[in-house]
Amino acid sequence: MYKAFRIISTFLILSLFGVQCTFLEKYFPSPEDEPSYFLDLKGIKNRGTLRVAVDNNSTGYYIYRGRMMGYEYEMLRDLSEELELGLEIKVLTEIDEAFDQLNSGGVDLIAMNLEFDSLRFQKGNFSKPLGTINTVLVGSTNSPRIQSWEDLEGDTVYVRKGTIYKSQLCNIKDSLNVNFIIEESKLHEETLIEKVVSEEIRWTVADQNIARANATYFDGLNISWKISEAKEVGWLVRKNSPQLLGAVNTWIEENEKKLIPILYSKYFLNSKNSYYRSTSPFSSLAGNRISVFDELIKEGARELGWDWRLLASLVYRESRFDTAATSYAGAQGLLQLMPVTLERFGVENPNDPIESLRGGVRYLRYLDKFWLERVPEVNERIKFILASYNIGHGHVEDAWRLALKYGANTQTWEEVAEYLALKSDPEYYLDPLVRSGFAKGHLAVNYVRDILSVFESYKALVKP
């Protein structure tokens, strides 16, 4: 009876007051989460895009001079190309949210360099290992040097919420009976490292790769004390997506001795490149600029009534912000205007960024006016404008007529895009309604998708 009373009392105390490494956490893990959404590789291919949850950090995914970069990103880009899919990136700061998105269908894959862990195996299926990693304690060289865990007695260690860092530290506390405080934070590992550098906090925890990358451009970091030995890391898919898992594993097997080591060297072993990418004002990690032409782009976007990051996405897609860019077809300048368009919209020097931007904006305003009555909803109309900018509004208008003929919704891009993609099929481009003839319409559909994908990345990582 007394023993039962003690157990009940202990349970009530824990429930009321909580502890750092709770009894419930350690001995009663959360029940297995059954995926509430089903879509395997075949369905994903029908959709046309692979949706992936990633982290915004100096190694995984970020924007640098308008370009999407990162160890995880470049691997995912190659995987999606291999699967003949578009890549739809979703930047998530909370790991728990990534699992929620995975099992509710928001994403198909989590690519956050996660360590294999029994609780995570309950929430999804891990891919084959992409490598191994260990975690380290991150402190300042001004802080006392750690020679044993007892040296942390009474200190506070800040860890990112949702990571396995807390459970690792809990195990150390319990096994060694060391009294230090573990404080969870919604901040990212790299933000917590910055707080260590500025001496706002004394200790945090990070994967060794992230810690090493930050140590290349932050003086005075001490990352020598290991918390765990090397563990395997990988990506996760839903439990009910075995085809996707198989495709991911096949890709890993084919690239584990080629592409993956090359990218690892690029992002983790080249400290000079890491420094410039992570400290540049044109990096989403350190600044809030996309290009040297941001002010011009913002001015043009105001004329259009667009988010400036959308116009920046168009400029990036057209010229990569290179004023001297010239296409094989003769398009020139930041917005790659053809000679006839340059003349029509008053651009005398296409290599002048001011002239090129203003000429391109005039052309976009013309296209906006062209589609205004037929597609009144602005976000849908923008997709028609982008496709028209790429392939010419005559071809897009043909697709619009075909959509009208076959009873599709002519005010939604998704349905009109189907007919634009069919303009390479004689059954459709020889239709009497079609005035502009044959076109590789699927390229324009992909063009719109690519620009909107870049725009989503800019929105997630660059302030308005």
N, C-alpha and C positions, 0 to 999 in steps of 0.2 A: 504493500500500500504506500509506504513511504517513498519507494523508488518511483512508483507511478506519479506520485505528487511532485517529485523533483523534476521529472520529465515534462509534466504539464506546466509547472512553474517556469522552467527554462524556456519552453516554447513561447509562453506568454511574454516573458521579458524580451526575448529576441524579436517578437512581433511588434512590441510597443516601442522599443528603443533602438533596435538594429545594431549591427556591428560591422566592422570593416570587412571581414571575411565571414559571411554569415553561414550558420549551420544549414539553412535552407539551400543556399547557393551550392554548398559543397556536397551535400548528401542527397538533395532532391532536385536534380536537373529538370529543366522544363520538359514537358512531354513532347514526343515526336510530332513535328508539324507536318501535316499532310498537305501537299500542294493543292491549292484551291483552283488552279488554272491549268489547263492542258494545251500545249502546242509544241509539237516536236518538229524535227528538221523539215519535214515535208510541208507543214503548215507555215513555217517560217519562210521557206522558199516561195510559197504562194504569196505571202505578204511582201517579200522582196527585200527586207532589211533584217539584220541581226541587231537586237537591242542589248546593249551591254552597260552594266554599272561599273564606273571607274572612280578613282580617287584623283583629286587635283593636287599633285605634289611634284617635287622636282625630279622624280624618276618615273612616275606612272603616266601622267597626262597633264599637259599644260599648253598654253599658247605662247609662241615665241615669234615675234615679227610677223604676226598674222597667221603663222603656220601651226597646225596641230602637231604636237610632238610628244614623246614619252616612250619608255620601254614597253609598257603594257599596250599603249596605243599603236605603236608600229607593229607589234605582233598581231594585234586584233585586226589591223588593216590588211595584213597579209592573209590572215585566216579568212576574213570576209571575202577577199578577192578569190581565194581558193574555192570558196563555197558559192561564188558568183552571187554574192549578196551585197547590198548596201550596208554601211555601218552606221548605226544610230547610237551615239554616245549619250549616256545620262550620268552627269556628275552628281555623286551623292557623298555627303560628308559623314553620314552616320551609317555604320556597318549594319546595325539592326534594320535600318530602313532598306538597305540593299536586299536583305533576306525577305523582307515584306514585299518589295517590288518583284523579286524573283518568283515568289509563289503566288502572286496575284496577277502576273503577266506583264508587269511594267517593263521588265527586262527578261532576257533569255539566259543571260550569263553574267556572273560576277567576276570581274577581273581586277581584284584588289590585292593580289599577292598575299593571300591568306594562308596561314599555317594550318596544316592538317590538325584537326581537333575533333574529339569524339562528339561534342555538342554540335559542332558544325555539320558533322556527318548526318545528324538527325534532320537538318534543314535543307540539305541538298546533296548532290553527288559530286565529289571532287574529280577533277581531271587527273591524268597522269601528272606526276610532279614536274614542275617547271624549273626546279632547283631546290636548294636548301638555304635556310637562313636562320640566324639566331638573333636574340634580342639583347640589347645592352642598356645599361643605366647611363643616362646622359647628364653630365654636370659641367660646371665651369671649372677651369683650372684654378680659379680663385677659391673654390670650395675645398673642404678637406678631402684628401685623397682616400678613396675607399680601399681598404686592404682586407676587410672582412665585413660580413653583414651586420655585425654588432656596431660598426661605425655609423650605421644609419639610425641607431637608436634615438627615438624622439623626433626624427625628421619627418617631413611630408614628401611623398613622391606623387607627382601628378601624372595620370595616365589617361589616354584617350578612351572615352566610353565606347563599349562594344568590342574592344580588342580583347585578346587573351592575356594582355599584360597584367590585369588585375588578378586573374586566377593564378598566374605564375608567381606573382608576389605573395599572394595569400598562402600558397604552398610553402614558400620560403619562411614566411612568418610563423606558420604553424609547426613546420618541421624543426626550425631552429629556435623557436620561442623568442623571436626578436620583436621588439615593440616599436614599429614605425607606422605612420599613417599613410593610407592609400586614398588619394582623392581623385575621383573620376571627373573628367571634363569633356565637354562637347567639342573642345578645340582639337584641331588636327595635330598630329605628332610634330610637324614642322613649326606650327605656331607655338606649341609648347617649348620647342627647342629655342625659338627666338626669345621666349620669356626667360629661359635659362641664361641666354647670352646677355640680356638686359638686366639680369639679376633680380627679376620680379619673382621668380621661383628658383629653388635650388636644384631640384631633381625632376627628371622625367624619364620616360622609357620609349625606345624606338627600335624598329628593325635595324639591324646593323648596316644594311645597305643605305637606308635613309640617313642614318647617323653619319656614315662616312661621307656621303654626298654633301651634307650640311657642313661637316668639318673642313671641307675644301674651301669654303668661302666665309666661314665664321671662325675668327681666331679665338683661341682659348677654350675650346670644347674638350672635355675629357670623356671619351667613349670606350675606355679600356675595360670596364667592369662588366662581365657577361652575366646575364640573368638566366639564359637558357643555352643549352648546346644546340647545334644545328638541327633544324627540323625541316621536313619537306613542305613546300608551298605549291599551290596550284589555283586553278579557277574552279568555279562551281556552276552546275546547271541544276534545273529542277529534277527531282527524282523520277518524274514521269516523262523525261526527254532522253531516252537511251540512244536514239539516232543522233541527236546533236552531240551527246557525250562521245559517241563513237567517232564522229567526224572531228571533234576537237582533239581526241587522243591520237587519231591518225595524223593530224597536222603536227602535233607535238613530236611524234615519233620521226616524222620526215624532216623536222627542223631542229631537233635537239643538238645536232652536231654542226649545223650550218648557221641559219639565221639567228637563233637564240643566243649563241655565244657572241656573235658579232654585235648584237644589240646590247647585250650585257656589258661588253667592253665600252661601247659608245656612251652609255648612261651612267655606269658605275665606276669605271676605271680611268676615264679621261677627266681628271679634275679641272683642267683649264676650261674645257667646254662646259662642264657643270657650273663653274663659277660665272661665266658670261651669261649663260642661259638663265641662271637663277637670280642674277643681280641687275639685269638689263631693265630699263624703264619700259621696254617693249615686250616684257615677259609678264604673263599673268601671275607669276610667282612674286614679282618684286614691284611691278609698276601697274599702270592702268591704261597703257597705250597699245594700240594695235600696230600703227605705222607712223612714219614721219608726216603722213598726209591726213592725220586724224581731223585737224581743224578744217581743212578743205572738205573732207567727207561730211563732217557735221553740218557745214554750211549748205552743202548740196542736199543732205537728208532733210533739212528744215524746209527747203523748197518743195520737196516731194511729199513731206508729211510722213516720212519713214523714220523708223529707229535707225540711228546712224550706224549701228553695228550690222544692220542688214545691207546697207549700201557698201560698207567695208567688206562684207562677205562677197558681194558681187565683184568688187575691185580685186580682191584676193583671187577669186576664181578666174578672172579674166587675165590678170597680168602679174600676180604675186607682188604687186606694188612696184613693179619695174617700169619706169617711165619710157624706157627705150624698147620695150617688148614689141615684137612684130611677129604675127602668126604666118603660117605657110600661105594663107589666103590673102595676106596683105593688111590685116587689121593691125592697128597701131595704138600705142599709148596705154595709159592706165586702164582705160575702159575698152580697149581693143575695138575701136570704131573702124568700120570699113571706109575706104576713100569716098564713096558716094555719100555716106552718112556724115563724114567729117565736113564735107562741103555743104550739105544741106543744113547742118546745125552750127555752122559758123566756126569751125575749128581750123585755123590756118597752120598751127604747129602742134601736131599730135603728141610730140614729146614734151610739151609744156604741160606740167601736171594741172595747172589752173585751167587752161583751155580744154584739156582732155576731160577733166571732171565736169566742167560746165557744159560742154557739148554732150557728154553722156547723160547728164541730168536733163537737158532739154529733150533728148531722145526718149528718156524714160517718162517724162511728163506727156510727151506725144502719145506714147503707148498707153499710158494711164487714161488719157482722154478717149482713145480708141475703144477701150474695153469698159468704160465707165457705165454705160447704159445696160450692156449685156450682163455684166458681172458687178452688181452694186456693192456687194460685201467686200470691204477693202482687203482683208487677209486672203480671200480667195482670188481677188483681182491681181494681187501682187504676183501670184504664181503664174497667171496668164501673161503678165508683163515680163516676167523673167524668161519664160519660154519664148515669147516673141522676140526678146532681146537676143536670144541665142540663135533661133532658127528663122526668124522673120514672122511678122504677124499674119502674113498670108497663109502660111502653113498651119498656124494655130487656129486661124479662122476656118480653114477647111475642116479641121478636127471638130470645131464647134458646130459646124453645119452637119457633119456626120452624126454627132451626138444628138442633135435635134431630130434628125431623120429617124434614128433608131430608138427614140424615146428616152434617152438618158437625160440626166439633170445637167443642163448647159451652164448652170451657175456654180457648179463645183468642179474644181480642177481634177480631182481624182477620176471622175467619170469622163471628162473631156480628154484627159491624158491617155486613156485607153485607146481612143480613136487616133490620137496623134501618133502613138506607137504603131498603129496599124497602117500608117501612110507609106510603109515600104511594101505592103501587100497589094498586088495588082487589083484584087477584088475591091479594094477601097480607094487607091489613088487613081483608078480609072473611072470611078463613079462620076457622073456628070456634074454633081455638086462640087467636086474638088477642082479648084481653079489653079492651084499652084503645083499640082502634080506630085511626083515621087519625093519622099523625104525620109531620112533616117530619123524618124520622130522619136524613137526610143532614146536617142542621145540627148534630145532636148528634155525629155522626161527625167533622165538621169541628172542633167544639168541643174534643173530646178531642185531636185532632191539634194544634190550635193551642196548647193548654196544654202538651202535651209538647214542642212546639217551643220555647216560651218557657223551659220547664224545662231543656232542653238548653243554651240560651243562658246561663241563670243558672249552670248547672253549669260551663260553660266559663270564665265570667268572674268568678264570685263564689265565694269560699271557703266550704266547709261550715260 
